[in-house]
């Protein structure tokens, strides 16, 4: 998020303390967008917590944690620093004279507000979102008239502009909110007009929803869905909100992972799922994503996370990709039944609890142990589901799956094996897994294998990863295959 310059403010350890503003110490709040928010009390302290002792003294802890502290600034704004911690102000300590507090997030509002207020609308400025919507209500044309003059026409009818309903959930709706940026230029020959879109969550209940619930249960998973659709994580430029009282508005600041904010137009050219192409099915896509549970949730989250920056060692990224691939392969398990592992564990417990030999033997005969499905078998099953898409990306599935199994076991259990992939081979194998895993999540979201392949081909999405995978796993002779006894 962008840095923000906060005005000096008077601070209180509780919301009601601002009623006695003269007793509130002066402090400076800072947030640079890259580090956690910090509050510096210029003179004195804000938090000094103690517990009375039996002998009449007080016991002071070395540090403290509070849900929030509250401030009122010189420019008549109300600040809330949330999830606060720091060194407790013990008498005669440095913190008693000049205390520093750290927090996790900040609310700035035009009215006094609680640490987790009820919100009616949350709006997010996300880079790449306007390019994903790909819709505008202005029109421009450039023509050369019969007389040879150059004619530029621009039209915009505000009454035609409207927000776009993206998704309707349980008690809320998600919109693309339309904005117009128009600058009044100093010279008559210059004209500036820009249409932009922001992500908006609107609560249908008049009581709204708590800010924490909107952020954690609505915005964050939906933002991961947008990352999946755009093919890259957008950068959260700003978050604003409207309380259930329409007159109460504010901003929210948090330390979100940075996304892409430069060369967005270039990235947008390869968006795998631009909104206009999936608008007629986006309700269903979002419904499956927002309501994903178990392995489906892990698979969706992993697909989004893998589109971020790969800034860790190749073996770490390989394990992350491998784990996501395995989670995806389990999506289609019958969740109404226990897994083989769970069934066999319960079977053993039941048999151990039966002392009567005749009854024990009967139960043992009736409760047959279930066969454990290995990750390799699950991977083959997923491959069959992906059909032509998987075979196009990886021409030699047998070699790929064997190398995958060997490397997964080796790096998971730290086993040395001469057949382990390393270096660039491991990196490109992990990227191939990412392609397959992305395709498998598309399958979960309702796309057919032929559709999945076209998503990648028509948008040149992950093209370099696919070409490298096709080179690595081109059909080869059996002498180049790994031995069949590898397990």
C-alpha positions in Angstrom: 0.0 0.0 0.0 1.0 3.6 -0.4 2.7 5.5 2.4 0.6 8.0 4.3 1.5 11.2 6.2 -0.3 11.4 9.5 -0.8 14.6 11.4 0.3 14.8 15.1 -2.4 13.4 17.3 -3.4 13.1 21.0 -3.7 9.5 22.0 -5.6 7.4 24.4 -5.4 3.7 25.4 -9.2 3.4 25.2 -11.8 5.1 23.0 -13.5 7.0 25.8 -10.2 8.5 26.9 -10.4 11.0 24.0 -13.2 12.8 26.0 -10.4 14.1 28.2 -8.2 15.3 25.4 -6.0 17.4 27.7 -4.8 14.3 29.5 -3.9 12.5 26.2 -0.1 12.4 25.3 1.0 13.7 21.9 2.2 11.1 19.4 3.3 10.7 15.8 1.9 7.8 13.8 3.9 6.5 10.8 3.3 4.1 7.9 5.6 3.8 4.9 3.8 0.9 3.2 6.7 -1.4 3.7 7.0 -1.8 7.4 4.5 -2.2 10.2 2.8 0.9 11.5 4.5 2.6 14.5 3.4 5.2 17.0 5.9 7.3 18.9 4.7 9.1 22.0 6.8 12.2 22.1 6.7 12.8 25.8 5.5 10.4 28.5 3.7 7.1 27.7 0.4 5.7 26.5 0.3 2.2 28.0 1.5 1.3 31.5 -0.2 -2.0 32.6 0.3 -3.4 36.1 -1.3 -6.0 38.4 -1.8 -5.2 42.2 0.2 -7.5 44.5 -0.8 -8.8 47.9 1.8 -6.7 49.7 0.4 -3.5 48.2 2.8 -3.0 45.3 2.3 -3.4 41.6 3.7 -6.0 39.2 4.6 -4.7 35.7 4.9 -7.0 32.7 7.8 -6.3 30.3 5.6 -5.9 27.3 1.9 -5.6 26.4 -0.7 -6.4 23.8 -3.9 -4.4 23.1 -6.6 -4.6 20.6 -6.3 -0.9 19.7 -5.3 2.6 20.8 -7.1 5.7 19.7 -6.0 9.1 18.5 -7.4 12.5 17.5 -5.4 14.5 15.0 -4.7 18.2 14.4 -6.8 18.0 11.2 -9.8 16.6 13.1 -9.4 13.0 12.0 -9.8 10.0 14.3 -7.0 7.4 14.2 -7.2 3.8 15.4 -4.0 1.8 15.6 -5.0 -1.9 15.8 -3.4 -5.0 17.3 -0.9 -3.0 19.3 2.1 -4.3 21.1 5.3 -2.8 22.6 7.4 -2.3 25.7 5.3 -1.7 28.8 5.9 1.7 30.4 7.4 0.7 33.8 8.3 3.6 36.1 11.8 4.9 35.6 12.2 3.0 32.3 12.9 4.6 29.0 9.4 3.6 27.7 7.9 5.5 30.7 9.5 8.7 29.4 9.1 8.1 25.6 7.2 5.1 24.5 7.1 3.4 21.1 4.2 1.2 20.0 3.9 -1.1 17.0 0.6 -2.1 15.4 -0.6 -4.2 12.5 -3.1 -1.9 10.8 -4.6 1.6 10.9 -8.1 3.1 10.6 -8.4 6.8 9.7 -12.0 8.2 9.9 -13.8 11.5 9.9 -15.8 10.5 13.0 -15.0 8.6 16.2 -15.0 4.9 15.4 -14.3 1.6 17.1 -11.5 -0.8 16.4 -13.7 -3.2 14.4 -16.5 -1.0 13.1 -19.6 -2.3 11.1 -19.1 -1.4 7.5 -21.7 -1.0 4.7 -19.2 -0.7 1.8 -15.5 -1.4 1.3 -13.7 0.0 -1.8 -10.3 -1.1 -3.0 -8.0 0.5 -5.5 -6.2 -2.4 -7.0 -3.7 -2.1 -9.8 -4.6 -4.2 -12.9 -8.3 -4.2 -12.0 -9.3 -1.6 -14.6 -7.4 -3.5 -17.2 -9.1 -6.7 -16.2 -12.6 -5.1 -16.5 -11.8 -3.8 -20.0 -14.9 -1.7 -20.2 -15.3 2.0 -20.9 -18.2 4.3 -21.6 -16.4 7.0 -23.5 -15.8 6.9 -27.3 -13.2 8.5 -29.4 -12.7 8.4 -33.2 -10.1 9.8 -35.5 -11.0 10.6 -39.1 -9.7 12.5 -42.1 -12.5 14.6 -43.7 -13.1 15.0 -47.4 -11.2 18.3 -47.3 -8.2 16.6 -45.7 -8.7 18.0 -42.2 -7.9 15.8 -39.2 -10.9 15.3 -37.0 -10.8 13.9 -33.5 -14.2 13.2 -31.8 -14.7 12.3 -28.1 -18.0 11.6 -26.5 -18.9 10.6 -23.0 -22.5 10.5 -21.6 -22.4 10.3 -17.8 -25.9 8.9 -17.7 -24.7 5.8 -19.6 -21.9 5.0 -17.1 -22.7 2.5 -14.4 -21.1 0.1 -12.0 -20.9 -3.5 -12.9 -22.2 -6.3 -10.6 -19.6 -9.0 -10.6 -20.8 -11.4 -7.9 -23.7 -11.8 -5.5 -22.8 -13.6 -2.3 -24.6 -14.4 0.9 -25.6 -11.0 2.2 -23.2 -9.0 0.0 -22.5 -8.0 -3.5 -19.2 -7.3 -5.3 -19.1 -4.5 -7.9 -16.7 -2.9 -10.3 -17.1 0.7 -9.3 -16.8 3.2 -12.1 -14.7 6.5 -11.7 -13.8 9.3 -14.0 -10.6 11.2 -13.7 -10.6 14.5 -15.5 -7.9 17.2 -15.3 -8.5 20.8 -16.2 -5.4 21.7 -18.1 -3.8 25.1 -18.2 -3.5 25.1 -22.0 -6.5 24.9 -24.3 -4.7 22.4 -26.6 -4.5 19.8 -23.8 -7.2 17.5 -22.6 -7.1 14.7 -20.0 -9.9 12.1 -19.4 -9.5 8.7 -17.8 -12.0 6.0 -16.8 -11.0 3.7 -13.9 -12.5 0.9 -11.9 -12.3 0.0 -8.3 -13.4 -3.1 -6.4 -16.4 -2.5 -4.2 -18.0 -4.8 -1.5 -21.5 -3.7 -0.5 -23.4 -5.2 2.4 -27.0 -6.0 1.8 -28.0 -5.9 5.5 -28.5 -2.5 7.0 -26.4 -3.6 10.0 -23.4 -4.1 7.8 -20.6 -6.5 8.6 -17.6 -6.0 10.9 -14.5 -4.7 9.1 -12.4 -7.7 10.1 -15.0 -10.1 8.5 -15.2 -8.1 5.3 -11.4 -8.1 5.0 -10.7 -11.7 5.9 -13.7 -13.5 4.6 -14.7 -11.4 1.5 -11.9 -9.1 0.2 -8.9 -11.3 0.7 -10.3 -14.4 -1.0 -11.8 -12.4 -3.7 -8.5 -10.6 -4.3 -6.8 -14.0 -4.7 -9.5 -14.8 -7.3 -8.6 -11.7 -9.2 -4.9 -12.6 -9.0 -5.9 -16.0 -10.6 -7.9 -14.3 -13.3 -5.4 -11.5 -14.1 -2.4 -13.9 -14.0 -0.5 -11.6 -11.6 -1.1 -10.1 -8.1 -2.3 -6.5 -8.3 -0.9 -3.9 -5.9 -3.3 -2.6 -3.3 -3.1 1.1 -3.7 -5.7 2.1 -1.1 -8.7 0.9 0.8 -11.6 3.2 1.8 -14.9 2.4 3.6 -18.3 3.7 4.5 -19.7 2.9 7.9 -23.4 1.9 8.5 -23.8 5.6 9.2 -23.3 7.0 5.7 -21.7 10.1 7.2 -18.9 8.1 8.7 -16.2 7.4 6.2 -12.5 6.5 6.4 -9.4 4.7 5.1 -7.8 1.5 6.1 -4.0 0.8 6.0 -2.4 -2.6 6.3 0.9 -4.3 5.4 -0.3 -6.3 2.4 2.3 -8.1 0.2 3.2 -5.8 -2.6 1.8 -6.7 -6.1 2.6 -5.5 -9.6 2.3 -1.8 -10.1 4.6 -1.1 -13.1 4.1 -2.0 -16.7 0.5 -3.1 -16.1 -0.5 -2.6 -19.7 2.1 -5.1 -20.8 1.0 -7.6 -18.2 -2.6 -7.1 -19.1 -2.0 -8.3 -22.7 -1.5 -11.8 -21.3 -4.3 -11.9 -18.8 -5.7 -15.5 -18.9 -9.2 -14.7 -17.8 -10.2 -11.1 -18.7 -13.6 -10.2 -17.4 -15.5 -9.7 -20.7 -14.6 -13.2 -21.8 -15.9 -14.9 -18.6 -18.7 -12.4 -17.6 -21.5 -14.9 -18.4 -20.0 -17.5 -16.1 -18.2 -15.4 -13.5 -21.0 -15.8 -10.9 -20.4 -19.6 -11.0 -16.6 -19.2 -11.0 -16.6 -16.8 -8.0 -19.2 -19.0 -6.2 -16.9 -22.0 -6.4 -13.9 -20.0 -5.4 -15.5 -18.1 -2.5 -17.1 -21.3 -1.1 -14.1 -23.6 -1.6 -13.4 -25.9 1.4 -10.7 -28.4 2.3 -8.3 -29.3 -0.5 -10.2 -27.1 -3.0 -9.5 -24.1 -0.8 -5.8 -25.0 -0.5 -5.6 -25.5 -4.3 -7.2 -22.1 -5.1 -5.0 -20.3 -2.6 -1.9 -22.0 -3.9 -2.7 -21.2 -7.5 -2.9 -17.6 -6.6 0.2 -17.6 -4.4 2.3 -19.2 -7.1 1.5 -16.3 -9.5 3.4 -14.0 -7.1 7.1 -13.4 -7.0 9.3 -16.6 -6.9 12.0 -15.2 -4.6 13.0 -18.3 -2.7 15.4 -21.1 -3.5 14.4 -23.6 -6.3 13.9 -26.5 -3.9 11.6 -24.4 -1.7 9.5 -23.3 -4.6 9.4 -26.8 -6.0 8.1 -28.1 -2.7 5.4 -25.4 -2.6 4.4 -26.3 -6.1 4.4 -30.0 -5.4 2.3 -29.6 -2.3 -0.2 -27.5 -4.2 -0.3 -30.1 -7.0 -1.0 -32.8 -4.5 -3.8 -30.7 -2.8 -5.3 -30.2 -6.2 -5.3 -33.9 -7.0 -7.4 -34.5 -3.9 -10.2 -32.0 -4.8 -12.4 -34.7 -6.3 -12.2 -37.1 -3.3 -15.6 -38.0 -1.9 -15.6 -35.7 1.1 -18.7 -37.4 2.5 -16.5 -40.5 3.2 -13.3 -40.6 5.4 -10.0 -41.0 3.6 -8.3 -44.4 3.7 -5.9 -43.1 6.4 -8.8 -41.9 8.6 -10.8 -45.1 8.0 -7.9 -47.4 8.9 -7.1 -45.4 12.0 -10.7 -45.7 13.2 -10.8 -49.4 12.3 -7.7 -50.1 14.4 -9.2 -48.2 17.4 -12.5 -50.1 17.1 -10.7 -53.4 17.0 -8.5 -52.6 20.0 -11.6 -51.7 22.0 -13.3 -55.1 21.5 -12.2 -57.7 24.1 -14.5 -60.5 23.1 -12.5 -62.6 20.7 -15.5 -63.8 18.6 -16.9 -60.3 18.2 -13.4 -59.0 17.5 -12.9 -61.6 14.7 -16.3 -60.8 13.2 -15.6 -57.0 13.2 -12.1 -57.5 11.8 -13.6 -59.6 8.9 -16.3 -57.1 8.3 -14.2 -53.9 8.5 -11.7 -54.6 5.7 -8.8 -52.2 5.6 -9.0 -49.7 2.8 -6.2 -49.3 0.3 -4.2 -46.1 0.6 -4.1 -44.1 -2.6 -0.5 -42.9 -3.2 0.3 -39.3 -4.3 1.6 -40.9 -7.6 -1.7 -42.6 -8.2 -3.6 -39.3 -7.5 -1.3 -37.5 -9.9 -2.1 -40.0 -12.6 -5.9 -39.7 -11.9 -5.6 -35.9 -12.2 -3.7 -36.2 -15.4 -6.5 -38.2 -16.9 -9.0 -35.6 -15.8 -6.9 -32.8 -17.5 -6.8 -34.9 -20.7 -5.4 -33.2 -23.8 -4.3 -30.1 -21.8 -1.8 -32.1 -19.7 -0.6 -34.1 -22.7 0.1 -30.9 -24.6 2.0 -29.3 -21.9 3.9 -32.4 -20.9 4.3 -34.8 -23.9 6.0 -37.5 -21.8 3.8 -38.0 -18.8 5.6 -41.1 -17.6 9.0 -39.4 -17.4 7.5 -36.3 -15.8 5.6 -38.2 -13.1 8.6 -40.4 -12.2 10.9 -37.4 -11.9 8.3 -35.7 -9.9 7.9 -38.6 -7.5 11.6 -39.0 -7.0 12.2 -35.3 -6.4 9.2 -34.8 -4.2 10.2 -37.7 -1.9 13.8 -36.6 -1.9 13.3 -33.0 -1.0 10.4 -33.8 1.4 12.3 -36.4 3.3 15.8 -35.0 2.7 17.0 -38.1 0.9 20.0 -38.2 -1.4 19.3 -39.7 -4.8 21.3 -39.4 -8.0 18.0 -39.0 -9.9 16.9 -35.9 -8.0 16.3 -32.9 -10.2 18.5 -29.9 -9.3 19.3 -26.4 -10.4 17.5 -25.2 -13.6 15.9 -28.6 -14.2 14.2 -28.4 -10.8 13.1 -24.8 -11.4 11.6 -25.5 -14.8 9.9 -28.7 -13.4 8.4 -26.6 -10.7 7.1 -24.2 -13.3 5.6 -27.1 -15.3 3.8 -28.1 -12.1 2.5 -24.6 -11.7 1.0 -24.7 -15.3 -0.7 -28.1 -14.5 -2.0 -26.9 -11.2 -3.4 -23.7 -12.7 -5.2 -25.8 -15.3 -6.5 -28.2 -12.6 -8.0 -25.3 -10.7 -9.7 -24.2 -13.9 -11.1 -27.7 -14.1 -12.5 -27.3 -10.6 -14.0 -23.9 -11.5 -16.0 -25.5 -14.4 -13.7 -25.3 -17.4 -13.4 -28.3 -19.8 -9.9 -29.6 -20.8 -10.2 -28.1 -24.3 -11.2 -24.7 -22.8 -8.3 -24.8 -20.4 -5.8 -25.3 -23.3 -7.3 -22.3 -25.2 -7.0 -20.1 -22.1 -3.2 -20.6 -22.3 -2.9 -20.5 -26.1 -5.2 -17.5 -26.8 -3.5 -15.3 -24.2 0.1 -16.5 -24.5 -0.2 -17.2 -20.8 2.8 -19.0 -19.2 4.1 -19.6 -22.7 7.8 -19.7 -21.7 7.0 -22.3 -19.0 5.1 -24.5 -21.4 7.7 -24.4 -24.1 10.4 -25.3 -21.6 8.3 -28.2 -20.3 7.7 -29.4 -23.9 11.4 -29.4 -24.5 12.3 -31.1 -21.3 9.6 -33.8 -21.6 9.6 -34.4 -25.3 9.0 -38.1 -26.2 12.3 -40.0 -25.7 13.5 -43.5 -26.0 13.0 -45.9 -23.1 16.7 -45.9 -22.4 16.4 -42.4 -21.1 13.6 -43.2 -18.7 14.2 -43.6 -15.0 14.2 -47.1 -13.7 10.8 -48.6 -12.9 11.9 -49.6 -9.4 12.1 -46.1 -8.1 9.6 -45.5 -5.4 
